[in-house]
Amino acid sequence: MERDGKIIGCAALRRYVSPVSGNSSDGDDGGSGGDSGSGDGGGDISSSSVVIVAEVAAFAVRPGYRNEGRGDQLLQYLESRAKSAGIQKLFLLTTRTADWFVQRGFIHAGAACDSPLLPPGKTALEGRNSQLYLRTLIE
């Protein structure tokens, strides 16, 4: 996001393909195996046996431009891109802005470090106390 040649906001989507395992009632299984973002999962996985998720990463709005809806615009843009790409769930790790994401439909899923809910290939750094938040886009 740019204004007058200055970057005032940024965000990224990082795509992961997770094999579906077991019979999870809420669909938020931990996923096991697979290769982050590659979609090959190391074997013959049909599209009905995987869930496509994306991490909302590097989400920031420059302090002087906050509280003007720019974060909402960024998140809506990411969600639109994710839906058009067939991404079913979003997740994010945060240490600071949890309330803002909860107000926009993300659900706290506990500490991110060693969480079985993280897709294969994604790890959280120990010592940061990152918290994991989830949001389903496509049911």
C-alpha positions in Angstrom: 0.0 0.0 0.0 1.5 3.3 -1.1 0.6 7.0 -0.7 2.6 9.9 -2.3 5.5 7.5 -3.1 5.7 6.3 0.5 4.9 2.7 1.6 2.3 3.0 4.3 1.2 -0.6 4.6 2.2 -4.1 3.6 1.0 -7.7 3.9 1.7 -11.1 2.4 0.0 -14.4 1.9 2.1 -17.6 2.2 0.3 -20.6 0.8 0.6 -24.1 2.4 -1.0 -27.4 1.5 -1.9 -29.7 4.4 -3.1 -33.2 4.2 -6.3 -33.8 6.0 -5.9 -36.4 8.7 -8.5 -38.1 10.9 -12.0 -37.0 11.5 -11.7 -33.5 12.9 -15.1 -31.9 13.9 -14.0 -28.3 13.3 -11.7 -28.9 10.3 -8.7 -27.4 12.0 -6.6 -30.5 12.0 -2.9 -30.3 12.5 -2.1 -31.8 9.2 0.9 -34.0 9.0 3.5 -34.5 6.4 3.6 -32.6 3.1 5.7 -29.9 1.7 4.9 -26.3 2.5 3.5 -24.5 -0.4 4.5 -27.1 -3.0 1.2 -29.0 -3.1 2.9 -32.3 -3.9 2.7 -33.6 -0.3 5.4 -36.2 -1.0 2.8 -38.6 -2.5 -0.4 -39.1 -4.4 -2.8 -36.8 -2.5 -6.1 -36.0 -4.1 -7.6 -32.5 -3.8 -10.3 -33.9 -1.5 -7.7 -35.0 1.0 -5.9 -31.7 1.5 -6.8 -28.3 2.9 -5.2 -25.3 1.3 -4.3 -22.7 4.0 -2.4 -19.4 3.9 -0.5 -17.4 6.4 -1.2 -13.7 6.8 2.3 -12.5 7.2 4.2 -9.2 7.4 1.0 -7.3 8.1 1.7 -3.7 9.0 0.4 -0.2 8.6 2.6 2.8 9.2 1.7 4.4 12.6 0.6 7.8 11.1 -1.9 6.1 8.8 -3.6 3.8 11.3 -7.2 4.1 12.4 -8.3 5.1 8.9 -9.4 1.7 7.6 -6.2 0.9 5.8 -5.6 -2.3 7.7 -9.2 -3.4 6.9 -8.5 -2.7 3.2 -5.3 -4.8 3.3 -7.1 -7.7 5.0 -10.1 -7.5 2.6 -7.6 -7.6 -0.3 -5.8 -10.6 1.1 -9.1 -12.4 1.8 -10.3 -11.8 -1.7 -7.0 -13.1 -3.2 -7.1 -16.1 -1.0 -10.7 -17.0 -1.9 -10.0 -16.6 -5.6 -7.0 -19.0 -5.2 -9.2 -21.6 -3.4 -7.6 -21.1 0.0 -9.9 -22.4 2.6 -8.3 -21.1 5.8 -6.1 -18.2 7.0 -3.8 -18.3 9.9 -1.4 -15.8 11.5 1.1 -15.6 14.2 1.2 -12.4 16.3 2.7 -11.1 19.6 1.0 -7.7 19.5 -2.2 -7.1 17.5 -4.4 -10.0 18.6 -7.4 -7.9 19.5 -7.5 -6.3 16.0 -7.6 -9.7 14.3 -10.1 -11.1 16.7 -12.4 -8.2 15.9 -12.2 -9.3 12.3 -13.2 -12.9 12.8 -9.9 -14.7 13.7 -10.1 -17.2 16.6 -7.3 -17.6 19.1 -5.9 -21.2 18.8 -3.2 -21.0 21.6 0.5 -20.6 21.6 2.0 -21.1 18.1 5.2 -22.8 19.2 4.9 -26.5 18.6 1.2 -26.2 17.8 -0.2 -29.1 15.8 -2.5 -26.7 14.0 0.4 -25.1 12.1 0.7 -26.6 8.6 3.7 -28.8 7.6 6.7 -26.7 7.0 5.7 -23.8 9.2 7.4 -23.3 12.6 7.2 -20.6 15.2 10.3 -19.2 16.8 10.8 -20.2 20.4 11.0 -17.4 22.9 8.8 -15.0 21.0 5.6 -16.2 22.6 3.7 -15.9 19.2 0.1 -16.7 19.4 -1.8 -18.5 16.6 -5.0 -17.2 15.2 -7.3 -19.0 12.6 -10.1 -18.0 10.3 -12.1 -20.2 7.9 -12.9 -18.6 4.5 -14.6 -21.5 2.7 -16.6 -24.0 4.6 
